[in-house]
């Protein structure tokens, strides 16, 4: 799950830079559910809980869109056959 969280953060950093999106801090905690399916133990679901802090006045919809895009392009997440969830918490600082 640490690799998944790191991949998410790196994906977001790249997307935010390309989009000229200013942000202050980003934290990502990923949890996963292991289950036995067809005799094989594997992750069946993963949740990224993301806390993004951005300057006051940052458009909330743009922040959400970029976070969702980062989740969608994460190589590790896309390599695993598991249900994925994204929980977003936005904070705005002066």
Secondary structure, DSSP 8 states (H G I E B T S, - for coil): -HHHHHHHHHHHHHHHHHTT---SEEEEEEEEEEEEETTEEEEEEEEEEEEEEEETT--HHHHHHHHHHHHHH-HHHHHS-SEEEEEEEEEEE-
